[in-house]
Amino acid sequence: MNKNIFVAILAISVMACSKDNNTATDNNAKGVLSVEFDNIVGNKTLQLNTGDYINALGQSFKITRLQYYISNIKVTNEAGVEYVVPQDSSYFLILGDDRSSRFAKVNVPEGDYKKLSFIVGVDSLRSTMPVENRTGVLDPTGDHAGAGMYWTWNSGYVFFKMEGTSDAVPGAAHKFYYHIGLYGGSDPASPTINNIKEISLDLTQGGISQVRSGFRSNVHLLVDVLKALNGQTNVSFAEKPTVMVDEYSRNIASNYVHMFAHDHTENGVKDESEL
């Protein structure tokens, strides 16, 4: 083999493995696991206000606002042992107009993780806690005037919010609003709609997460928000331009469980600029 070709192949092999971290693990040490929520619409990048998209019914639309809660993160290692991130560190609000919010970063024990689980929404236990136990992105008295992710009149969080415009919507403004929440209610004797959804993703195909102290492992997810509109129920902007606390919200929640797909994992990350 030509020496130059051999050197080139060797260099490519080294670069291909540069994102793997095969060092031994220390169960007493922790590292940073980040989950990246990369919003797309079908095969297009999400572009608020300007992107043109078409749903399964052939209705064109634009998205002007997209945001959703991610919580209760869990990971499972190759031995099948599950680690549950402490709840106080496990609530994140993903904002479509703020790329810095796309990372959910948590500390987990060193290890090689093959499965990731999380909830879309806010669990019933946290939803009913005193306000002092709901801080940060959950603070009902905080910036919800801007983000608008808490129903003060209904004492509950909006788990998933999509707003936009479509010519299919009747009226001059052509606006649609999908605000999906409801956790089942606080009274077991009189349960309400429960739209809390747990997502579980196998990481073995796109690359397991190798968490090591001093490094960051980034699990890159593609979030196809078109699937919130298309699927078991194809949502019509003409027939359902507004969905909030009604029975139809179940359909959108059942659709959006399919939005999340693992694309790849970046291990051994030192700085966010590498992502």
N, C-alpha and C positions, 0 to 999 in steps of 0.2 A: 504493500500500500504506500502511495506517495506520502512522504513525511508531512507535508503541508496539509494534505487532506485529513490525515490522522489527527493532527493538532486541532484543525477546525472542528472535526466531529467531537473531539474530547471537550472543546470549549463549549459547544452547543449542549452537550450532555450535562456539564457542570451548571450552565445557566438554567437548564430545564429542571434541575433538582434544587435550585437555590431557594425555592419557597417551601421546601420540606425541612423539618426540624426533627432529626432522629435521635436526639440526645435522650439519655435516661431521664425518667420522671421522678420527682420527689413529691410524695403525697401530702407532705406538710407545707409545701410551697404553693403559691398561687400565681396565676398569670392572667393576662387580659384576653377575654374573648369578646369580639365585637361581631354583631350581626348587622350587615348592611342591607337596607331595604331600598332597592333600586327600582323606582317606579317606571313602568312602561305602559303603553296602551297597544295591545296586540304586538306588532313587530316594530313599533315606533317608540321613541323616547317621549315621556310625558313632557309636554310644553303647555303650561297653564296659559289660558287666554288666547293663545295663537294657534295651537295644534288643532288640526281638523281630523276627526275620527268618525267611524261608522259602526253602529252596533249590528247585531245579528238580524235585526228587522230592516236593515237598510236605511236607518235614520241617522243623518249626520249630526254631529254635536261637537262642542268645545267644553273643556273642563276649566272652570275658573277657580275652584278650590278643592283640595284633596287633603285629608288628614285622618289619622287613625291611631288608636292606642294599641301598644304592644305591652304585654305584662306576663308575669309568672313564667320566666324562662327556666328551662330545664335542659340538661345535657346528659347523654348516656355514653359511657365509655365502651371500649371494645370487649370488656369483660361482662357487659350488661349492667354495670352499676350506675344508678342514676344520681345525679347531683342536682338539687333544687336550689336555685339562687335565692338568697334571703329576700323575702317580699319587699322589704323597705328599699332594696336596691334594684327592683325589677319592674319599674313602670316607666314607659317611654311614650312620648307623643311624636309621631312622625308627621312632619309638615311638608306638603308638596312644594311650598314656596321657599323652603329653607333647607338647602342641601346639607348643612351641618347637622341637622336633626336626623339624618338618615341612618346614623349609627346608634345601635343599642349596645352599650359597653358595660360588661360585668366582669367581676373577678371570680374565677373558678379554679379548683385545684389543678395542678399540672396533670396532664393526661392526654390520651388520644381518644377523641370523641367521634362516634359514628352516627349519632342521632341528636337532633335539636327539636325541642318542643316549646311552644309559647301560646299564649292566649291573645286573640284579637278582642280587645275590650278591657274592662275592669271587673274583676271578680266581685261576687256579691258580698263577701266578707269585708273587703276594703270599701266598697260602695256605701256600706252602712256604718262604718266606723265614725267616731267623733271627728270633727273637722281638723283638730290638732294632729290626728294620725293620717291626714291626707294632705301631704305637703308637695312642694315641687310642681310637677305637671298635673298633679291631682288636686291642687288647692282650689276649691270652689270660689274662693274670694280673690284668686289671683288673676292672671291675664286671660280669663275665659271670656271677657268682653271682646277680646280680639280673636282668640282661637274659637270661642263659642262651643266648647266641648262639654258643657254642663248645663242640664236643664234645671234651673232653679225652681221652676213651677212643677217639676216632676221628680225632684230630688234624685237625679240619676245622671250618669255620664253618657255622652254620645260616643259610641265605640268607633264608628266609621262615618265619615262625612264626605260626600261628593256633591258638588254643586257645579252648575254650568248652564249652557244655553243650547237649544236645538230648535230649528225651524218647525219641528214636529209638535212642539209644545204650543197649545192654544194661547192666544193673547199677544199683546204687542211686545212684551219683554222676552218671551220665549224661554223663560228660566225654569230649570228643574232643581229640586232639592231632595237629596237622600240623606237623612240623618238617622242612623241606625243605632239603637241602644236597647235598654231593658235587660235586666239580669234575673228575672224570675220573681222579683218582689221580696219583701222582708217577712211576709206572712205566709207560712207554708199552707195554711188553710185556704188561702185565696191567692194562688200563684198567678203571676202575669206571664207575658211572653218572655222567654229566655233566649236571647241572641248571643250569649257568650259562646265563642267558638275556639276550640283548641286545635292548633296546627302541629303536626308531627312530620318531620322531614328526615329522610335517610340521606346521610352525607357521604356514603361510600362511593357513589358514582362520580360526584364532582370533587371529591377529595375530603378526607376526614380532617377534623380540626385538631391540630397538635398544639396544645397550650403549654407554654413554658414560661417560667419566671424571667422577666426582663424582655420578653417579646410579646407580640400581639398576634393572635390568630383571628383572621377576618373571614367570616362566612358570608359570602356574597349571594344574596337572594335577588331574583328578578320578581317583581310584584306587578303582575299584569292586571291592572285595574279594569280592563275591558271585561274580564271574567266576572266582575261584580254585576255586570249588566247582561251578560250572555251565559247560558248554561242550562241547568235544569229549568230555570225560568228565564225567558228572554224578555227583559224589561222594555216596555214601550213608553217613550217620553210622552206620546200623545195621550195614552190612557192613564199613566201614573207619573205625572210630573212632580208630585210631592209625596214623599213617604217618610213618616216619622213614627209615632207610637201607634201603629195599627198592625193588623194581622199580616198585611203584605210585606212588612219589614222582615218577616221570617224568610221570605224568598230571596231577598237580596243578601241576607246573612248567610244563607245556605249556598248562594253563589260565590260569595267572596272567600270562602274557605279554600277555593281552588286557585286563588290569585298567586300563591306563594310557591316558587320553585327554586331549588338550590342550583346555582350556576357553577360556582367554583369556590375554592377556599385558598386564601393566601396565608401561609404560615411563616413564622420567623420575621414578622414585620416589626421594624424598629420605629418608623415614623409614619404618620398618617399620609404624608405626601407620597408615600410609595403606593398608595391604594388608588 
